Amino acid sequence: MRKINLSSLLFKKLLIIVPVLVILFVAVTGGAIADRVFGFKPLDRLFPRASQPNTVNQKIVREESVVTDVFDNVSPSVVTVSIEVPQRRILNFDMFNGFKQGTVGGKPQDIGTGFILSSDGLIVTNKHVVSDTTGTYKVVTKDNKEYKVDKISRDPSNDIAILKINATGLTPVKLGNSSNLKVGQFVIAIGTALGEFRNTVTTGVVSGLGRGIDAGSDFQGYVERLDNVIQTDAAINPGNSGGPLINSTGEVIGINVAVAQGAQNIGFAIPIDVVRLALDQFKQNGKFASKAFLGVSYQMVNLSTAISNDIPQGAYVKDVVAGSPAEKAGIQVDDIITKIDGVDVRDDNGGLTAIIAKKKVGDKIKVDIWRNGNTSTIEVDLGDAGQ
């Protein structure tokens, strides 16, 4: 019988086991050192982790850095618009002391926002921000430099105005593109919130596209229908009007124009493509181009409303401007404009404003009117929105 040398066998096994243990020890220790010192995780390449606990923190840091970077880069180009109206006496009623004399005006008041278009002093804001022709205006930059507004040019058909100040070396914004915006896209707003808090920054997303709103109010004596505007949940407060709506790369993609009355977190901005077209015309001629004018205030009737009320789709006339082409042609309140030159007036083709925008001053158009169940066609000579 062959004898087994146990000591020899044990020695041979140790020769195999010990090197393996040494290799494992070196691998684990080296991996730990690489992870701690260099942040290198070799096992993650072979065995990816199910979740990364710091992903949320990294995302928050990235969003914060986007906002801070955009604010640092764009805020020097954002200005506060201020007005000073002549001082006048008024009577105030106090329930304890009766009527008392007081005064209003005579002091500058921040009323809105604007942003710089050129280094030599062209600034854009909303037309309704500078609608008071009795006051004098100035703009205040982020570094608190004040400039008198020398000239104001108001767009006759859009809620846009160009201010000219005597300055050089200003930092203009970078204009983006609003035609490729998507719902849910991250946006940033900068402005003078409530006419008091300058350089306020808010964030949100594009909440909707192609909206229609009325800018201004009857109490201000100024109401204008704006179609195809951007809806956002970035806080747009009174005083933000005329300020920039900015994408994550620091490009201006809209002009903040209004906040929905009685609602929270619903603001609107004019697409920058509309502004760019108006600015191109302004730079060529030194004034905004004349725009065709019909002269009605309206509300669009969509398909569901038309079906439920047994009326046609179109533009329901809420008011007719006195002396306008619409009034002269016989258009009345409660009429529904269904077609213009054979083109259906529908929400999905931009509504009445989009159709009129394609016409020229002096054009004779055929307007199909639905009134009390009957349809008729009338001719209207379009006027000039600037007159």
C-alpha positions as CSV (number, residue, x, y, z in Angstrom):
1,M,0.0,0.0,0.0
2,R,1.2,3.5,-1.0
3,K,1.8,5.8,2.0
4,I,0.5,9.4,1.7
5,N,2.8,12.1,2.9
6,L,0.3,14.5,4.6
7,S,2.9,17.2,5.3
8,S,3.9,17.3,1.7
9,L,0.3,17.5,0.5
10,L,-0.5,20.3,2.9
11,F,2.5,22.2,1.7
12,K,1.4,21.9,-1.9
13,K,-2.1,23.2,-1.2
14,L,-0.7,26.2,0.7
15,L,1.5,27.0,-2.3
16,I,-1.8,27.4,-4.2
17,I,-4.0,29.1,-1.6
18,V,-1.6,31.7,-0.2
19,P,-0.9,33.4,-3.5
20,V,-4.7,33.6,-4.2
21,L,-5.3,35.2,-0.9
22,V,-2.5,37.7,-1.5
23,I,-4.0,38.6,-4.9
24,L,-7.5,39.1,-3.4
25,F,-6.1,41.2,-0.6
26,V,-4.1,43.4,-3.0
27,A,-7.1,43.8,-5.3
28,V,-9.5,44.8,-2.5
29,T,-7.1,47.1,-0.8
30,G,-6.0,48.7,-4.1
31,G,-9.6,49.2,-5.2
32,A,-10.4,50.9,-1.9
33,I,-7.4,53.2,-2.2
34,A,-8.3,54.0,-5.9
35,D,-11.9,54.8,-4.8
36,R,-10.9,57.0,-1.9
37,V,-8.0,58.8,-3.4
38,F,-8.9,59.0,-7.1
39,G,-12.6,58.4,-7.2
40,F,-12.0,55.5,-9.6
41,K,-14.5,52.6,-9.2
42,P,-13.1,49.6,-11.2
43,L,-15.9,47.2,-10.0
44,D,-18.6,49.6,-11.2
45,R,-17.5,48.9,-14.8
46,L,-18.1,45.2,-14.3
47,F,-21.0,45.4,-11.9
48,P,-22.9,48.6,-12.4
49,R,-24.7,49.8,-9.2
50,A,-28.5,49.7,-9.2
51,S,-28.8,53.3,-8.0
52,Q,-26.5,56.3,-7.4
53,P,-27.5,58.0,-4.2
54,N,-26.0,61.4,-5.2
55,T,-27.8,61.7,-8.5
56,V,-30.5,64.0,-7.1
57,N,-27.8,66.2,-5.5
58,Q,-25.9,66.4,-8.7
59,K,-29.1,67.4,-10.6
60,I,-29.9,70.1,-8.0
61,V,-26.3,71.5,-8.3
62,R,-26.5,71.6,-12.1
63,E,-29.9,73.4,-12.0
64,E,-28.5,75.9,-9.5
65,S,-25.4,76.5,-11.5
66,V,-27.6,77.1,-14.7
67,V,-29.7,79.7,-12.9
68,T,-26.8,81.5,-11.3
69,D,-24.8,81.5,-14.6
70,V,-27.7,82.8,-16.6
71,F,-28.4,85.5,-14.0
72,D,-24.8,86.6,-13.9
73,N,-24.6,86.8,-17.7
74,V,-27.9,88.3,-18.5
75,S,-28.8,90.6,-15.5
76,P,-26.4,93.3,-16.6
77,S,-28.5,93.7,-19.7
78,V,-31.8,94.0,-17.8
79,V,-33.1,97.5,-16.8
80,T,-35.8,98.9,-14.6
81,V,-38.2,101.3,-16.3
82,S,-39.3,104.3,-14.2
83,I,-41.8,107.0,-14.8
84,E,-42.3,110.5,-13.3
85,V,-45.7,112.2,-13.9
86,P,-46.5,115.9,-13.1
87,Q,-47.5,116.4,-9.6
88,R,-51.2,117.2,-9.1
89,R,-53.6,117.7,-6.2
90,I,-56.2,115.2,-5.3
91,L,-58.8,114.7,-2.5
92,N,-58.5,111.7,-0.3
93,F,-61.4,110.5,1.9
94,D,-60.6,109.5,5.5
95,M,-63.5,108.0,7.4
96,F,-62.4,109.7,10.6
97,N,-61.3,113.1,9.2
98,G,-63.3,113.4,6.1
99,F,-61.8,114.7,2.9
100,K,-58.2,115.8,2.9
101,Q,-56.1,117.3,0.2
102,G,-53.1,115.4,-1.1
103,T,-50.8,115.1,-4.0
104,V,-49.8,112.4,-6.4
105,G,-46.9,112.3,-8.9
106,G,-43.8,114.4,-8.9
107,K,-41.6,111.4,-7.9
108,P,-40.0,108.7,-10.0
109,Q,-41.8,105.3,-9.7
110,D,-40.6,101.9,-11.0
111,I,-43.3,100.5,-13.3
112,G,-41.7,97.8,-15.4
113,T,-38.7,96.1,-16.9
114,G,-36.8,96.2,-20.2
115,F,-33.6,94.7,-21.7
116,I,-30.8,96.1,-23.8
117,L,-30.7,95.3,-27.5
118,S,-27.6,97.3,-28.6
119,S,-24.5,98.7,-27.0
120,D,-25.6,102.2,-28.1
121,G,-28.8,102.4,-26.1
122,L,-31.7,100.6,-27.7
123,I,-33.9,98.9,-25.1
124,V,-37.1,96.9,-25.6
125,T,-40.1,96.7,-23.2
126,N,-43.9,96.4,-23.4
127,K,-45.9,99.1,-25.0
128,H,-48.3,99.1,-22.1
129,V,-45.4,99.8,-19.7
130,V,-44.8,103.2,-21.5
131,S,-48.4,104.0,-22.5
132,D,-48.6,107.1,-20.4
133,T,-47.7,110.0,-22.7
134,T,-47.8,112.6,-19.9
135,G,-44.9,111.3,-18.0
136,T,-41.1,111.3,-18.5
137,Y,-39.3,108.0,-18.4
138,K,-35.8,106.8,-17.4
139,V,-34.1,103.4,-17.1
140,V,-31.9,102.1,-14.3
141,T,-29.3,99.5,-15.0
142,K,-28.2,96.8,-12.6
143,D,-25.3,99.0,-11.3
144,N,-27.8,101.7,-10.5
145,K,-26.8,104.0,-13.4
146,E,-29.8,106.1,-14.5
147,Y,-30.5,107.2,-18.1
148,K,-33.2,109.5,-19.4
149,V,-35.3,108.0,-22.2
150,D,-34.9,110.3,-25.2
151,K,-37.3,108.6,-27.6
152,I,-40.1,106.0,-27.4
153,S,-41.3,104.1,-30.5
154,R,-44.4,102.0,-29.9
155,D,-45.4,99.1,-32.2
156,P,-49.0,99.7,-33.4
157,S,-50.0,96.0,-33.4
158,N,-47.8,94.3,-30.8
159,D,-47.3,95.0,-27.1
160,I,-43.7,96.2,-27.9
161,A,-41.9,99.5,-27.5
162,I,-38.4,100.6,-28.2
163,L,-36.7,103.1,-25.9
164,K,-33.6,105.1,-26.9
165,I,-31.2,106.4,-24.3
166,N,-27.9,108.2,-24.8
167,A,-25.3,105.6,-23.8
168,T,-22.4,103.6,-25.1
169,G,-20.7,100.4,-24.1
170,L,-23.9,98.7,-22.9
171,T,-24.1,94.9,-22.8
172,P,-26.9,93.6,-25.1
173,V,-28.7,90.3,-24.6
174,K,-28.5,87.4,-26.9
175,L,-31.7,86.7,-28.8
176,G,-32.8,83.1,-29.1
177,N,-35.4,81.3,-31.2
178,S,-39.0,80.7,-30.1
179,S,-40.1,78.6,-33.0
180,N,-38.6,75.4,-31.6
181,L,-39.8,75.8,-28.0
182,K,-41.3,72.7,-26.2
183,V,-43.7,72.4,-23.4
184,G,-41.8,71.6,-20.2
185,Q,-38.6,73.4,-21.3
186,F,-36.8,75.2,-18.4
187,V,-37.0,79.0,-18.4
188,I,-35.8,81.9,-16.3
189,A,-37.4,85.3,-15.8
190,I,-35.6,88.5,-14.6
191,G,-37.4,91.7,-13.7
192,T,-38.5,94.4,-11.2
193,A,-41.2,92.4,-9.3
194,L,-44.1,94.5,-8.1
195,G,-42.4,97.6,-9.3
196,E,-40.2,97.5,-6.2
197,F,-37.8,94.6,-6.1
198,R,-35.2,95.1,-8.9
199,N,-33.3,92.2,-10.5
200,T,-35.7,89.5,-9.2
201,V,-35.1,86.1,-10.7
202,T,-37.7,83.4,-10.9
203,T,-37.7,80.0,-12.6
204,G,-40.2,77.6,-14.2
205,V,-41.0,75.8,-17.4
206,V,-42.9,76.5,-20.6
207,S,-46.4,75.5,-19.5
208,G,-48.1,76.0,-22.9
209,L,-47.7,77.4,-26.4
210,G,-50.0,79.3,-28.8
211,R,-52.1,80.9,-26.1
212,G,-54.3,83.9,-26.6
213,I,-54.6,86.7,-24.0
214,D,-55.7,90.3,-23.4
215,A,-52.8,92.4,-22.3
216,G,-53.5,95.4,-20.1
217,S,-56.9,96.1,-18.5
218,D,-59.9,98.3,-19.0
219,F,-59.0,100.2,-15.9
220,Q,-55.6,101.1,-17.4
221,G,-57.4,102.3,-20.5
222,Y,-55.4,99.8,-22.5
223,V,-56.4,96.3,-23.7
224,E,-54.8,94.5,-26.6
225,R,-55.4,91.0,-27.9
226,L,-52.3,89.0,-28.2
227,D,-52.3,85.5,-29.9
228,N,-49.7,82.8,-30.0
229,V,-48.0,83.8,-26.7
230,I,-45.9,81.6,-24.4
231,Q,-47.5,80.4,-21.1
232,T,-45.1,79.8,-18.2
233,D,-45.3,79.1,-14.5
234,A,-42.2,81.2,-13.8
235,A,-43.5,83.9,-11.4
236,I,-44.4,87.0,-13.6
237,N,-45.6,89.8,-11.3
238,P,-46.7,93.3,-12.0
239,G,-43.4,95.1,-12.8
240,N,-41.9,92.1,-14.6
241,S,-43.7,93.3,-17.8
242,G,-41.1,94.0,-20.5
243,G,-38.4,91.8,-18.9
244,P,-36.8,88.8,-20.6
245,L,-37.9,85.2,-20.5
246,I,-34.6,83.2,-20.9
247,N,-33.7,79.6,-21.8
248,S,-31.0,77.6,-20.0
249,T,-28.3,78.8,-22.4
250,G,-28.9,82.4,-21.6
251,E,-30.8,83.3,-24.8
252,V,-33.9,85.5,-24.6
253,I,-36.9,83.6,-26.0
254,G,-39.7,85.9,-25.0
255,I,-40.8,89.2,-23.5
256,N,-42.8,88.8,-20.3
257,V,-46.1,90.6,-20.8
258,A,-48.9,89.6,-18.4
259,V,-50.1,87.5,-15.5
260,A,-53.5,85.8,-15.5
261,Q,-55.8,87.7,-13.2
262,G,-57.2,85.6,-10.4
263,A,-54.7,82.8,-11.0
264,Q,-51.4,81.7,-9.5
265,N,-48.3,80.7,-11.4
266,I,-49.7,81.5,-14.8
267,G,-47.7,84.1,-16.8
268,F,-47.3,84.9,-20.4
269,A,-44.6,86.1,-22.8
270,I,-44.5,87.4,-26.4
271,P,-42.4,85.0,-28.5
272,I,-39.0,86.5,-29.4
273,D,-39.5,85.6,-33.1
274,V,-42.4,88.1,-33.2
275,V,-40.2,90.7,-31.5
276,R,-37.3,90.0,-33.9
277,L,-39.5,90.6,-37.0
278,A,-40.7,93.9,-35.5
279,L,-37.1,94.9,-34.6
280,D,-35.8,94.2,-38.1
281,Q,-38.5,96.5,-39.6
282,F,-37.7,99.1,-37.0
283,K,-33.9,99.0,-37.7
284,Q,-34.5,99.3,-41.4
285,N,-36.9,102.3,-41.3
286,G,-36.3,103.9,-37.9
287,K,-40.0,103.1,-37.0
288,F,-42.3,100.1,-36.8
289,A,-44.0,99.1,-40.0
290,S,-47.6,100.1,-40.4
291,K,-50.0,97.2,-39.6
292,A,-53.5,96.6,-40.9
293,F,-56.3,97.4,-38.5
294,L,-59.8,96.0,-38.3
295,G,-61.0,97.4,-35.0
296,V,-62.7,94.7,-33.0
297,S,-62.2,93.1,-29.6
298,Y,-63.0,89.4,-29.8
299,Q,-63.0,86.0,-28.3
300,M,-62.4,82.8,-30.3
301,V,-65.2,80.2,-30.4
302,N,-63.7,76.8,-30.6
303,L,-65.3,73.6,-31.9
304,S,-66.7,72.3,-28.5
305,T,-68.2,75.8,-27.7
306,A,-69.7,76.0,-31.2
307,I,-71.4,72.6,-31.0
308,S,-72.7,73.1,-27.5
309,N,-74.2,76.5,-28.4
310,D,-75.3,75.7,-31.9
311,I,-73.2,78.5,-33.4
312,P,-70.4,78.5,-35.9
313,Q,-66.7,78.6,-35.1
314,G,-65.0,81.9,-35.5
315,A,-64.2,85.2,-33.7
316,Y,-67.0,86.4,-31.4
317,V,-67.1,90.2,-31.4
318,K,-67.1,91.6,-27.9
319,D,-66.6,95.2,-28.8
320,V,-66.1,97.4,-31.9
321,V,-63.7,100.4,-31.8
322,A,-65.5,103.7,-32.5
323,G,-64.5,105.0,-35.9
324,S,-62.7,101.8,-36.9
325,P,-63.0,100.1,-40.3
326,A,-65.1,97.4,-38.6
327,E,-67.6,100.0,-37.4
328,K,-67.7,101.8,-40.8
329,A,-68.4,98.5,-42.5
330,G,-71.3,97.6,-40.2
331,I,-69.7,94.9,-38.0
332,Q,-71.6,94.7,-34.6
333,V,-71.1,93.4,-31.1
334,D,-72.3,89.7,-30.9
335,D,-71.4,89.0,-34.5
336,I,-69.2,86.0,-35.2
337,I,-66.6,86.5,-38.0
338,T,-66.3,83.1,-39.6
339,K,-64.2,83.8,-42.7
340,I,-61.9,86.4,-44.2
341,D,-61.3,86.3,-47.9
342,G,-62.5,82.7,-47.8
343,V,-60.2,81.6,-45.0
344,D,-61.8,80.0,-42.0
345,V,-61.2,82.0,-38.8
346,R,-60.1,79.2,-36.4
347,D,-58.0,78.7,-33.3
348,D,-55.8,76.2,-35.2
349,N,-54.8,78.7,-37.8
350,G,-53.9,81.5,-35.4
351,G,-57.3,83.1,-35.1
352,L,-58.4,86.5,-36.4
353,T,-55.2,88.4,-35.4
354,A,-53.0,86.0,-37.5
355,I,-55.2,86.5,-40.6
356,I,-55.3,90.3,-40.3
357,A,-51.5,90.3,-39.7
358,K,-51.0,89.0,-43.2
359,K,-52.9,91.9,-44.7
360,K,-51.7,95.4,-45.6
361,V,-53.1,98.8,-44.8
362,G,-55.7,99.7,-47.4
363,D,-56.5,96.1,-48.4
364,K,-60.2,95.5,-49.1
365,I,-61.2,92.2,-47.5
366,K,-64.4,90.2,-47.6
367,V,-65.7,89.3,-44.2
368,D,-68.2,86.5,-43.6
369,I,-70.5,87.5,-40.6
370,W,-72.9,85.2,-38.7
371,R,-75.6,87.2,-37.0
372,N,-78.8,85.9,-35.4
373,G,-78.6,82.7,-37.4
374,N,-77.9,84.3,-40.8
375,T,-74.7,84.6,-42.7
376,S,-73.7,87.6,-44.8
377,T,-70.6,88.9,-46.5
378,I,-69.4,92.5,-46.2
379,E,-66.4,94.4,-47.5
380,V,-64.0,96.2,-45.1
381,D,-61.2,98.6,-46.0
382,L,-58.5,97.9,-43.5
383,G,-57.0,100.9,-41.7
384,D,-53.7,101.7,-40.1
385,A,-53.1,100.5,-36.6
386,G,-50.7,103.3,-36.0
387,Q,-53.3,106.0,-36.5
